[in-house]
Every structure is written in structure tokens, then in C-alpha cells.
């Protein structure tokens, strides 16, 4: 879940809060997108794209988006596309390459 103060919140099945994540430079978070292998992707309107562990909210990878990302990432299969506020289109594929850890 996301919160109005720029936080991403993780809950268990009994709706108990398990973790919180807030990027250093954040703005409003997008809707969290669940990825394979227990990860979630969240973009921030004035900050990065964060790939978090679903179970504990720890960042696996944080990708600096310059002016931020105002649209939730799009995921289909092993591919994820992200449009930054500067008009750059990032296209990432899980398992292809050594930089992004989808």
C-alpha cells in the first residue's frame, strides 16, 4: 500500500503493518507492482524507482530517475517498462544483464 506522505507500507494477511519504506527524495509513490521472486516495484514522483523485498521492505535496488517517475511501472512477464518525468523510457528484463535486479 502507499501513503500520502511518500511511504510504502507492507501488511500481512491479517492487515497488520509489517514494514515501511520511504525514499530519501520521494514525492508521491505509485501503486506498488508485484514482481516475480518476492519483489515489489514502486516509483516516486520526485525520486527513484525502488525494487523492494515483499517480506521486509528492504530495498534490493534503487534506480535514480532524475526528476522522478509519476506513472506506475508496467510489467508483463519478465519485462518492466518505466517512463520517467524527463521522458526517458526504461525497459528492463529480469535475468538479462548485470545492473537491474528484477
C-alpha positions as CSV (number, residue, x, y, z in Angstrom):
1,X,0.0,0.0,0.0
2,X,1.1,3.6,-0.4
3,X,0.6,6.5,1.9
4,X,0.1,10.2,1.3
5,X,3.4,11.2,3.0
6,X,5.5,9.3,0.4
7,X,5.7,6.0,2.3
8,X,5.2,2.5,1.0
9,X,3.6,0.2,3.6
10,X,3.7,-3.6,3.8
11,X,0.9,-5.5,5.5
12,X,0.5,-9.2,6.4
13,X,-2.7,-11.2,5.7
14,X,-4.3,-10.1,9.0
15,X,-3.8,-6.4,7.9
16,X,-1.0,-5.8,10.4
17,X,1.7,-3.4,9.4
18,X,4.9,-5.3,8.8
19,X,7.2,-2.6,7.3
20,X,7.6,0.9,5.9
21,X,9.8,2.3,3.2
22,X,10.4,5.9,2.3
23,X,12.9,7.0,-0.4
24,X,15.3,9.9,0.6
25,X,13.9,12.1,-2.2
26,X,10.5,10.7,-2.8
27,X,7.3,12.7,-3.5
28,X,4.2,10.6,-4.1
29,X,4.6,6.9,-4.6
30,X,3.0,5.0,-7.4
31,X,0.8,1.9,-6.8
32,X,3.1,-0.9,-5.9
33,X,3.6,-3.5,-8.7
34,X,4.3,-7.1,-7.5
35,X,7.2,-8.7,-9.4
36,X,8.3,-12.4,-9.5
37,X,10.6,-13.8,-6.8
38,X,9.1,-11.8,-3.9
39,X,9.8,-8.3,-5.0
40,X,7.7,-5.1,-5.5
41,X,8.5,-2.1,-7.7
42,X,7.4,1.4,-6.6
43,X,8.1,4.6,-8.5
44,X,8.2,8.0,-6.7
45,X,7.1,11.3,-8.4
46,X,10.2,13.2,-7.3
47,X,12.5,10.3,-6.7
48,X,13.7,6.9,-7.7
49,X,12.3,3.6,-8.8
50,X,12.7,1.3,-5.8
51,X,12.7,-2.5,-6.0
52,X,11.8,-3.8,-2.5
53,X,11.6,-7.2,-0.9
54,X,7.9,-8.0,-0.3
55,X,8.5,-9.7,3.1
56,X,10.5,-7.0,4.8
57,X,10.5,-3.8,2.6
58,X,14.3,-3.7,2.3
59,X,15.5,-2.2,-0.9
60,X,17.0,-4.6,-3.4
61,X,17.9,-1.9,-5.8
62,X,17.1,1.9,-6.1
63,X,17.4,3.4,-9.5
64,X,17.8,7.2,-9.7
65,X,15.2,8.6,-12.1
66,X,16.4,12.2,-12.1
67,X,13.2,14.3,-11.9
68,X,11.2,11.2,-10.8
69,X,8.5,8.9,-12.1
70,X,4.8,9.8,-12.0
71,X,3.4,6.7,-13.6
72,X,3.5,3.1,-12.1
73,X,5.8,0.7,-13.9
74,X,4.3,-1.6,-16.5
75,X,5.1,-5.3,-16.1
76,X,4.4,-8.1,-18.5
77,X,6.2,-11.4,-17.9
78,X,9.9,-10.8,-17.3
79,X,9.8,-7.3,-18.8
80,X,9.2,-4.0,-17.0
81,X,8.9,-0.6,-18.7
82,X,9.2,2.7,-16.8
83,X,8.6,6.2,-18.2
84,X,10.5,8.9,-16.2
85,X,9.3,12.5,-15.8
86,X,12.1,13.5,-18.2
87,X,10.6,11.4,-21.0
88,X,13.1,8.6,-20.8
89,X,11.7,5.1,-21.3
90,X,13.5,2.4,-19.3
91,X,12.9,-1.2,-20.4
92,X,14.3,-3.9,-18.2
93,X,14.2,-7.7,-18.4
94,X,14.6,-9.9,-15.4
95,X,17.7,-12.0,-15.6
96,X,19.1,-10.1,-18.6
97,X,22.1,-8.1,-17.7
98,X,24.0,-7.2,-14.5
99,X,22.5,-3.9,-13.4
100,X,18.8,-4.2,-12.6
101,X,17.7,-6.9,-10.2
102,X,14.1,-7.6,-11.3
